[in-house]
């Protein structure tokens, strides 16, 4: 009966979604930019020396988005565009108002939007208000690019070949870019794209855009783009391809294992090489191939102190998986994802793989992937084949329905080795995305098939959100069966029903230092599939946002947990609490984030209250940043947790410290040093990386890594890696 009720709720969400979808004219249909082709050679140098810029149409009169969205922008911006047979050209003149230096973090690529003076173009190349590309730079010239999905999200891990330059003086900075048509995907033959231009100016604390965007939505929202009108239909891409070979040489040695036992293994010398290929099947469909890819981490993951009962999620950064990644990786929700690409190729090497993704026509998208991984006899891991098929159909203006199939099959299955013979997931997801973004949501249904796991093997989740300037109201639920199994996904727990409503109310004073303030209430209830409560979190937050972009929040929280399995509350291998014991506590705290328009920035978060077994928890997380513009960016993050528990656990202190220094000598030479001290995992990590981007999307890396055991301190392992990549286009 509970399953039936939850499915009924999901169907109701779908029906409500359909009633809210409009087919009216595009919101900013009146904002049009007419682009004309040029035969003049354009040198990308950040200066408008070519005569074509004198006759190009000018996009100006930007509208303020923040702090308020009711007036014209105070900082003037002018944008001009043209194109030739190979490239789309953009030049933006960003005028300055007031005294003071430009605010930037560094010359490093894909910087933090909120901490940099910047200009970005958001381009809806399919005119579907859903998918596209983003290109921009901060005022020092550091590039920023990504693929766009779900109508306003940007994946900055995507990287491709394009060029830009910037000039900067006391009155303005001018950014010029050439974006090759073969580096992006678009629908051939259409005469209109969606486009918007965004400007962030930290001196005036103003964010603005050419086509107006409500302040409670990001300027990346494709629903609010204007229209880029071409003077002629763009032709089909001629078949082009890219080869991306790599060579990697490494020296490594193991001195101790994770338990702190010293070893005396010989030094390991290794040389690897492989290649990726990108083949453009047409202007909107791409084929990626890989042979013996290298997915080693040239940048280490930031460690965290984990006091939860479940594994943590780390985002995908490997280029092979990123183009059209939303077709695969965005299925489901934060803690119920049927596909998680980091399950592929991190435990065992990938031998080869293929991935086709893109658009079949204006209404249909497809994603097809097949990867083969090798066996690992040391861990009794079998060779595996991973196959994924996703087909998405556009509905109405921006909504869609997607059908998918995910398969993991052991190629040399043996009952004596770890893992199942196969695991399969199939289902569909409906995404609600009306044209004005006021209503949004989605629902997903999945069934898994695994040997010896029959019945109660389905998963359903849905959410629905209503957003206006003053109100944000949302509902989410999840239903995961006891036998639901997603071995290529990220589903930390099963056999539960989750219900999570939230409501936020904001107030906007007419004047004064405060821009907005208001309460937010979130609650999350977990039940078993018989609707017996197992977890409950009630969270009350009062958030104050100042006009200079400083934010402060007061927090009160109450937690209730019935442990479904034994759990060590310290997560360091001590005696676990017994299953089915009940724990309840309350905590209070605050969050403070400083204004970003200063060389010195900081963030502070603190919680104090109860914990498991009638214990106590005091937690402080701090982040301090300082920039020596534009060449050095220093970031120090730290977390301290004091857990007070009865015996046998006693008092436990966990300190995590992670200073990081980025030195950007130019926008092509980068040096990063990252140190991490983690008391919970008893590990010290030191990582230093030199990167030379000698050509667009082509790099030389030199990486040195040390890991040390704590107590007493001695080295666990050490490695030096030299990696060379080259992106060759035809």
C-alpha positions in Angstrom: 0.0 0.0 0.0 2.7 2.6 0.8 4.4 2.0 -2.6 1.0 2.5 -4.3 0.5 5.8 -2.4 3.9 7.1 -3.4 3.4 6.2 -7.0 0.1 8.0 -6.9 1.8 11.1 -5.6 4.4 10.9 -8.4 1.6 10.6 -11.0 -0.1 13.6 -9.4 3.2 15.6 -9.7 3.3 14.7 -13.4 -0.4 15.8 -13.9 0.2 19.0 -12.1 3.3 19.6 -14.2 1.3 19.3 -17.4 -1.2 21.8 -16.2 1.5 24.4 -15.6 3.3 24.2 -18.9 2.7 27.0 -21.3 3.4 27.3 -25.0 3.4 31.1 -25.1 6.0 33.3 -26.8 9.6 33.3 -25.5 9.9 35.6 -22.5 12.6 37.9 -24.0 11.6 37.5 -27.6 11.9 41.3 -28.2 15.7 41.2 -27.5 17.3 40.4 -30.8 20.9 40.6 -32.0 21.4 40.4 -35.8 24.8 38.9 -36.7 26.4 39.3 -40.1 29.1 37.3 -41.8 32.5 38.9 -42.6 35.2 38.2 -45.1 37.7 40.3 -43.2 40.5 38.4 -41.4 40.1 39.0 -37.6 43.1 38.9 -35.3 42.0 38.0 -31.7 43.9 40.6 -29.7 41.3 42.3 -27.5 41.3 45.4 -29.7 38.7 46.6 -32.2 41.1 47.3 -35.0 39.2 45.6 -37.8 36.6 47.7 -39.6 33.9 45.0 -39.3 33.5 46.0 -35.6 32.4 49.5 -36.7 29.5 48.2 -38.7 28.5 45.3 -36.4 25.3 45.7 -34.3 25.8 46.7 -30.7 24.1 45.0 -27.7 24.1 47.5 -24.9 21.7 49.0 -22.3 22.2 46.1 -19.9 19.7 45.5 -17.1 20.6 45.1 -13.5 20.0 41.6 -12.1 21.5 42.0 -8.6 21.3 43.5 -6.1 17.9 44.4 -7.5 16.3 43.7 -10.9 14.2 46.8 -11.3 16.6 49.3 -13.0 19.3 49.7 -15.7 22.8 48.6 -15.0 25.2 51.2 -13.6 28.3 49.8 -15.3 28.0 50.1 -19.1 28.7 47.1 -21.4 28.8 46.8 -25.2 28.9 43.6 -27.1 29.5 43.1 -30.9 29.5 39.8 -32.9 30.4 38.5 -36.3 31.4 35.2 -37.9 33.2 33.7 -40.9 33.3 30.2 -42.3 35.2 28.8 -39.3 34.6 30.9 -36.2 32.0 32.8 -34.2 33.6 36.1 -32.9 32.6 38.0 -29.9 34.0 41.3 -28.6 32.8 42.8 -25.3 33.8 46.3 -24.0 33.2 46.4 -20.2 33.4 49.9 -18.9 34.4 50.7 -15.3 32.7 52.9 -12.8 34.5 54.1 -9.6 38.0 53.8 -8.4 39.8 50.6 -7.4 41.5 47.6 -8.9 39.7 44.9 -10.8 38.9 42.0 -8.6 40.1 38.6 -9.8 41.3 35.4 -8.2 44.0 34.5 -10.6 44.8 33.7 -14.2 43.6 30.1 -13.7 40.8 28.7 -16.0 37.2 28.2 -14.8 37.4 30.6 -11.8 34.6 31.2 -9.2 31.9 33.4 -10.8 31.1 35.3 -7.6 34.8 36.2 -6.8 35.8 37.8 -10.2 35.0 40.8 -12.3 33.9 39.0 -15.5 31.9 38.8 -18.7 30.2 35.6 -20.0 28.2 34.7 -23.1 25.5 32.0 -22.6 24.6 30.5 -26.0 21.6 28.3 -26.7 22.8 26.7 -29.9 19.7 24.5 -30.2 17.1 27.2 -29.4 15.5 24.7 -27.0 16.0 26.8 -23.8 17.6 23.7 -22.2 21.1 23.0 -23.6 24.0 25.1 -24.8 27.5 26.4 -24.2 29.1 29.2 -22.0 32.2 31.2 -22.8 33.8 34.0 -20.9 36.7 35.5 -19.1 37.5 37.4 -15.9 38.9 40.9 -16.3 42.5 39.5 -16.2 41.8 37.3 -19.2 41.5 33.9 -17.6 39.0 31.8 -19.6 35.8 30.2 -18.4 33.8 27.7 -20.4 31.3 24.9 -20.0 28.4 23.0 -21.3 24.9 24.0 -20.3 22.1 21.6 -19.2 18.7 21.6 -17.5 18.1 25.2 -18.7 20.7 27.0 -16.5 23.3 24.8 -15.1 26.9 24.9 -16.3 29.4 22.0 -16.2 32.8 23.7 -16.0 34.7 20.4 -16.2 34.1 20.4 -20.0 37.0 21.8 -22.0 37.5 22.5 -25.7 39.5 24.5 -28.2 38.9 28.2 -28.5 40.9 31.4 -28.2 40.5 34.7 -26.5 42.5 37.8 -25.5 41.9 40.8 -23.3 43.1 44.4 -23.0 42.7 46.3 -19.8 43.1 50.0 -18.8 41.8 52.4 -16.2 38.4 52.9 -17.9 37.5 49.5 -19.4 38.6 46.0 -20.3 37.9 44.5 -23.7 37.5 40.8 -24.2 37.7 39.2 -27.7 37.1 35.6 -28.5 37.0 33.2 -31.5 34.9 30.1 -31.0 35.4 27.5 -33.7 32.1 26.1 -35.0 33.6 22.6 -34.8 34.2 23.0 -31.1 30.4 23.4 -30.4 27.3 21.5 -31.4 24.3 23.2 -33.0 21.3 22.4 -35.3 22.2 23.1 -38.9 19.9 25.2 -41.0 18.2 27.2 -38.3 18.3 31.0 -38.4 18.0 31.8 -34.6 19.9 30.8 -31.5 19.2 31.9 -27.9 21.9 34.2 -26.4 22.5 36.3 -23.3 25.4 38.3 -22.0 26.3 38.5 -18.3 28.5 41.0 -16.5 29.7 40.8 -12.9 31.3 43.9 -11.4 32.5 43.5 -7.8 33.4 47.1 -7.2 29.7 48.1 -7.6 28.5 44.7 -6.4 26.4 44.6 -9.6 25.5 41.7 -11.8 23.8 42.6 -15.0 22.6 41.0 -18.3 21.6 42.2 -21.8 18.2 40.4 -21.8 16.6 40.9 -18.3 16.7 38.1 -15.8 14.9 38.1 -12.4 17.3 38.3 -9.5 16.3 35.0 -8.0 17.4 33.1 -11.2 21.0 32.9 -12.5 21.9 34.9 -15.6 22.7 31.5 -17.1 19.0 30.8 -17.3 18.3 29.9 -21.0 14.6 30.6 -20.5 15.5 34.4 -20.4 17.9 34.5 -23.3 17.4 36.9 -26.2 17.6 35.9 -29.8 20.7 35.7 -32.0 19.5 36.2 -35.6 21.8 34.9 -38.3 21.9 36.5 -41.7 22.0 33.0 -43.4 21.4 29.5 -42.2 24.5 27.9 -40.8 25.7 24.9 -42.9 26.1 21.4 -41.8 29.4 20.6 -40.2 31.7 18.9 -42.6 32.9 15.7 -41.0 35.8 16.6 -38.7 37.7 14.8 -36.1 40.1 15.4 -33.3 42.8 13.1 -32.0 44.0 13.5 -28.4 46.9 11.3 -27.6 48.7 11.2 -24.3 52.0 9.9 -22.9 52.5 9.4 -19.2 55.6 8.3 -17.3 55.6 7.8 -13.6 57.8 6.7 -10.7 56.1 5.5 -7.5 57.0 3.6 -4.3 54.9 2.2 -1.5 56.4 2.6 1.9 53.4 1.6 4.1 49.8 0.5 3.8 46.7 2.3 5.1 46.9 0.4 8.4 50.3 2.0 9.1 52.3 -1.2 8.5 55.7 -0.4 6.8 56.4 -2.3 3.6 59.5 -2.6 1.5 58.2 -2.9 -2.0 60.5 -2.0 -5.0 60.2 1.3 -6.8 57.7 1.1 -9.7 58.5 2.6 -13.0 55.7 2.9 -15.5 55.1 4.4 -18.9 51.6 4.5 -20.5 50.1 5.9 -23.6 46.7 6.0 -25.2 44.4 8.1 -27.3 41.0 9.6 -27.4 39.2 10.5 -30.7 36.3 12.9 -31.2 34.4 12.5 -34.5 31.7 14.9 -35.5 29.0 12.9 -37.2 27.1 16.1 -37.9 26.7 19.5 -36.4 24.9 18.2 -33.4 26.0 14.6 -33.0 29.4 13.5 -31.7 31.2 10.1 -31.4 34.0 9.8 -28.7 36.4 6.8 -28.9 39.1 5.9 -26.4 41.8 3.3 -26.3 43.7 2.7 -23.0 42.7 6.0 -21.6 44.5 7.6 -18.7 42.1 8.6 -16.0 44.7 9.3 -13.3 44.0 12.3 -11.1 46.3 15.1 -11.9 44.3 17.1 -9.4 43.5 15.4 -6.1 40.0 15.4 -4.6 39.5 17.8 -1.7 39.2 15.6 1.5 36.3 16.0 3.9 35.6 14.8 7.4 32.8 12.2 7.0 30.6 11.7 10.1 27.6 10.4 8.1 26.6 6.7 7.8 27.0 6.7 4.0 29.7 7.1 1.4 30.4 10.6 -0.1 29.8 11.8 -3.6 32.7 13.3 -5.7 31.9 14.9 -9.1 33.2 13.5 -12.4 36.1 15.5 -13.9 37.3 13.2 -16.7 36.9 14.8 -20.1 35.7 11.6 -21.9 32.5 11.5 -19.9 31.6 15.2 -20.0 30.0 16.1 -23.3 26.2 15.8 -23.1 26.8 14.4 -19.6 23.3 15.4 -18.5 21.9 12.6 -20.6 23.6 10.1 -18.3 24.8 11.6 -15.0 21.9 13.9 -14.1 19.3 11.2 -14.0 17.6 11.1 -10.5 18.5 13.2 -7.6 21.5 13.9 -5.3 21.3 10.6 -3.4 19.5 8.4 -6.0 21.5 8.4 -9.2 21.2 5.3 -11.3 24.4 6.2 -13.3 27.6 7.5 -11.8 30.5 7.5 -14.2 33.2 7.4 -11.5 32.2 3.7 -11.0 33.9 3.0 -14.3 37.7 2.8 -14.6 38.8 3.9 -11.1 39.2 0.5 -9.6 40.4 -1.3 -12.7 41.8 0.1 -16.0 39.6 0.8 -19.0 40.7 -1.1 -22.1 38.6 0.7 -24.6 35.3 2.5 -25.0 32.9 4.4 -27.3 30.4 7.1 -26.6 27.9 8.7 -29.0 25.8 11.6 -27.9 23.9 14.6 -29.2 20.8 15.5 -31.2 19.0 13.5 -33.8 16.7 16.4 -34.6 15.0 19.3 -32.7 13.0 17.0 -30.5 15.2 13.9 -29.9 18.5 13.5 -28.2 20.5 10.2 -27.8 23.3 9.0 -25.6 25.0 5.6 -26.2 28.1 4.4 -24.3 30.0 1.1 -24.1 33.1 0.6 -22.0 35.2 -2.4 -21.2 37.4 -2.6 -18.1 40.0 -5.2 -17.3 40.3 -7.7 -14.5 42.3 -7.3 -11.2 43.4 -10.6 -9.8 44.7 -8.9 -6.6 41.2 -7.8 -5.6 39.4 -10.6 -7.3 37.7 -8.1 -9.5 36.3 -9.4 -12.8 36.6 -7.8 -16.2 33.4 -5.9 -16.8 31.4 -4.3 -19.7 29.4 -1.2 -19.0 26.7 -0.2 -21.5 24.3 2.8 -21.2 21.5 3.9 -23.6 19.5 7.1 -23.1 16.9 8.5 -25.4 15.3 11.9 -24.6 12.2 13.4 -26.2 11.5 17.1 -25.9 8.0 18.1 -24.7 6.4 21.5 -25.0 8.9 24.4 -24.7 11.5 23.0 -22.4 10.2 19.9 -20.7 11.3 16.4 -21.7 10.9 12.7 -21.1 14.0 10.3 -21.1 14.1 6.5 -21.3 17.3 4.8 -20.3 18.9 1.4 -19.9 22.1 0.8 -17.8 24.0 -2.6 -17.9 27.0 -3.9 -16.0 28.0 -7.4 -17.1 30.9 -9.6 -15.8 32.9 -10.9 -18.8 34.6 -13.7 -17.0 32.1 -14.4 -14.2 33.0 -16.8 -11.5 31.2 -17.3 -8.2 34.6 -17.3 -6.5 35.2 -13.6 -7.4 33.6 -10.5 -6.1 30.5 -9.1 -7.7 27.4 -10.3 -9.5 27.2 -11.8 -13.0 25.2 -8.7 -14.1 23.2 -5.7 -12.9 20.7 -3.8 -15.0 18.6 -0.7 -14.5 15.9 0.6 -16.8 13.2 3.3 -16.5 12.2 6.8 -17.5 12.4 10.3 -16.2 10.1 13.2 -16.8 11.6 16.7 -16.5 9.3 19.7 -15.9 10.7 23.0 -17.1 8.1 25.6 -18.0 9.2 28.6 -20.0 9.4 31.1 -17.1 11.1 28.8 -14.5 8.5 29.6 -11.8 7.6 25.9 -11.6 10.2 23.2 -12.0 10.5 19.5 -11.1 11.0 16.0 -12.3 10.0 12.4 -11.5 11.9 9.2 -12.2 10.9 5.5 -12.2 13.5 2.7 -12.3 13.6 -1.1 -12.0 16.8 -3.0 -11.3 17.5 -6.6 -12.3 20.2 -8.5 -10.3 20.7 -12.3 -9.8 19.0 -13.5 -6.6 17.3 -10.2 -6.0 13.7 -10.4 -7.0 10.8 -8.3 -6.0 10.8 -4.9 -4.2 13.5 -3.9 -6.7 12.1 -0.5 -7.9 12.9 3.1 -7.2 10.8 6.2 -7.6 11.6 9.8 -6.8 10.1 13.2 -7.6 10.3 16.8 -6.8 8.3 20.0 -7.5 9.4 23.5 -6.8 7.6 26.9 -7.0 10.0 29.9 -7.1 9.2 33.6 -7.0 11.0 36.7 -5.7 9.5 36.2 -2.2 8.6 32.5 -2.0 10.4 29.2 -2.7 8.3 26.2 -1.9 9.4 22.7 -2.7 8.5 19.0 -2.2 10.6 16.0 -2.8 10.1 12.3 -2.1 12.1 9.1 -2.7 11.0 5.5 -2.6 13.8 2.9 -2.8 13.0 -0.8 -2.6 14.9 -3.3 -0.4 16.2 -5.1 -3.4 16.8 -2.1 -5.6 20.5 -2.3 -6.8 22.4 0.3 -8.9 26.0 -1.0 -9.2 26.8 1.7 -11.7 25.0 4.4 -9.7 25.2 6.4 -6.5 22.5 5.2 -4.2 24.0 5.1 -0.6 21.0 3.4 1.0 17.9 1.4 0.1 14.7 0.1 1.6 13.3 3.5 2.6 10.7 6.2 1.9 11.8 9.8 2.1 9.6 12.9 2.2 11.3 16.3 2.2 9.2 19.5 2.0 10.7 23.0 2.4 9.5 26.6 2.4 11.4 29.9 2.2 10.0 33.5 2.6 12.1 36.5 1.8 11.6 40.2 2.7 13.2 43.1 0.8 13.7 46.4 2.7 13.3 49.6 0.7 16.6 50.9 1.9 19.5 50.3 4.3 22.4 47.8 4.4 20.2 44.7 4.2 19.1 43.5 0.8 16.9 40.7 1.9 16.2 38.5 4.9 13.8 35.7 5.8 13.2 32.3 7.3 13.6 28.9 5.7 12.2 25.6 7.1 13.3 22.2 5.8 12.3 18.9 7.1 13.3 15.4 5.9 11.5 12.2 7.0 12.8 8.7 6.4 10.5 5.7 6.8 11.0 2.0 6.1 8.8 0.6 3.4 6.2 -0.3 6.0 6.1 3.4 6.9 7.8 3.1 10.2 9.9 6.2 10.9 13.7 5.7 10.9 15.1 9.2 10.5 13.9 12.8 10.8 15.7 16.1 10.4 14.0 19.5 11.0 16.1 22.5 10.1 15.2 26.2 10.6 17.4 28.9 9.1 17.1 32.6 9.1 19.2 34.1 6.3 20.2 37.8 6.0 21.8 39.0 2.8 23.5 42.5 2.8 23.8 44.7 -0.2 27.6 44.3 -0.3 26.9 40.5 -0.7 27.8 39.5 2.8 25.5 36.7 4.1 24.8 35.5 7.6 22.5 32.8 8.8 21.3 31.5 12.2 20.5 27.8 12.2 18.6 25.5 14.6 18.3 21.7 13.9 16.7 18.6 15.4 17.7 15.1 14.4 16.1 11.7 15.1 17.8 8.5 14.0 17.0 4.8 14.3 20.1 2.9 13.2 19.3 0.2 10.7 22.7 -1.4 11.0 25.6 -1.1 13.4 27.4 2.2 13.2 30.6 3.6 14.7 29.9 7.3 15.4 33.6 8.2 15.1 34.1 6.3 11.8 37.6 5.3 12.9 37.0 1.6 13.6 35.8 1.7 17.2 32.9 -0.3 18.7 29.8 0.3 16.7 26.4 1.3 18.1 23.9 -1.5 18.0 21.3 -1.7 15.2 17.8 -0.5 16.0 19.0 1.8 18.8 17.3 5.2 18.7 19.2 8.5 19.0 17.8 12.1 19.1 19.5 15.5 19.6 19.3 19.2 18.8 21.9 21.6 17.7 22.3 25.3 16.9 24.8 27.4 14.9 25.5 30.0 12.3 27.0 30.5 8.8 28.9 33.6 7.7 30.2 34.4 4.2 32.1 37.6 3.6 31.6 40.0 0.7 33.6 38.7 -2.4 34.8 42.1 -3.6 37.9 42.1 -1.3 41.4 40.7 -1.6 40.8 39.0 1.8 37.7 36.8 2.0 36.4 34.3 4.6 33.6 31.9 5.4 32.8 30.5 8.8 30.3 27.9 9.9 29.8 26.5 13.4 27.4 23.9 15.0 27.1 22.9 18.7 24.7 20.4 20.2 24.0 16.7 20.7 25.2 13.6 18.9 24.7 9.9 18.9 24.5 8.0 22.3 23.6 11.1 24.2 26.9 12.6 23.2 27.9 16.0 22.1 29.3 17.5 18.8 31.1 20.8 18.3 32.0 21.5 14.7 33.7 24.5 13.1 34.4 24.9 9.4 36.4 27.9 8.2 37.8 29.1 4.8 40.1 32.0 4.4 41.2 33.3 1.0 43.7 36.0 0.0 44.7 37.1 -3.5 47.8 38.8 -4.8 46.2 39.9 -8.1 46.3 38.3 -10.5 49.2 35.9 -9.9 48.6 34.3 -6.5 45.5 33.0 -4.9 45.9 31.5 -1.4 43.1 29.4 0.1 43.1 27.8 3.6 40.2 25.5 4.5 39.9 23.8 7.8 37.4 21.7 9.8 37.5 20.9 13.5 35.1 18.4 15.1 35.0 17.6 18.8 32.9 14.5 19.6 32.1 13.8 23.2 30.8 10.3 23.8 30.6 7.8 26.7 33.0 4.9 26.8 34.2 3.0 24.9 34.4 5.9 22.4 35.3 8.8 24.8 36.4 12.2 23.4 37.6 12.4 19.9 39.0 15.4 18.0 39.2 15.4 14.2 41.2 18.2 12.6 41.2 18.6 8.8 43.4 21.3 7.3 43.9 22.0 3.6 45.9 25.0 2.5 46.2 25.5 -1.2 48.3 28.0 -3.2 47.6 28.7 -6.9 50.4 30.6 -8.7 49.4 31.7 -12.2 52.4 33.1 -13.9 50.5 33.6 -17.2 47.1 32.3 -18.4 49.1 29.3 -19.8 51.5 28.5 -16.9 50.0 27.3 -13.6 51.6 26.0 -10.4 49.5 24.6 -7.6 50.5 23.3 -4.2 47.9 21.5 -2.1 48.5 20.2 1.5 45.9 18.2 3.4 46.1 17.0 7.0 43.2 14.6 8.0 43.1 13.2 11.5 40.1 11.1 10.9 41.8 9.1 8.1 45.2 9.5 9.7 46.6 10.8 6.4 48.8 13.7 5.3 48.7 14.4 1.6 51.0 16.8 -0.3 50.3 17.4 -4.0 52.1 19.9 -6.2 51.4 20.3 -9.9 52.9 22.2 -12.7 50.7 22.8 -15.8 51.8 24.3 -19.1 48.9 24.9 -21.6 51.2 25.3 -24.6 48.2 25.2 -27.1 44.4 25.4 -26.5 43.3 22.2 -24.7 46.9 20.7 -24.9 48.9 20.4 -21.7 52.1 19.3 -20.1 51.7 18.2 -16.4 54.4 17.5 -13.8 52.8 16.2 -10.6 54.5 15.2 -7.3 52.5 13.5 -4.6 53.4 12.4 -1.1 51.1 10.6 1.4 52.1 10.2 5.0 50.8 8.2 7.9 50.0 10.1 11.2 51.2 8.8 14.5 54.2 8.5 14.1 54.6 10.4 10.9 56.2 8.4 8.1 55.7 8.3 4.4 53.1 5.8 3.0 53.7 6.4 -0.7 55.3 8.8 -3.1 55.0 9.4 -6.8 56.2 11.7 -9.6 54.1 11.8 -12.8 54.9 13.4 -16.2 51.9 13.6 -18.5 51.8 15.1 -22.0 48.5 15.6 -24.0 48.0 17.1 -27.4 44.7 18.0 -29.1 45.0 17.7 -32.9 42.1 18.8 -35.1 41.3 18.2 -38.7 
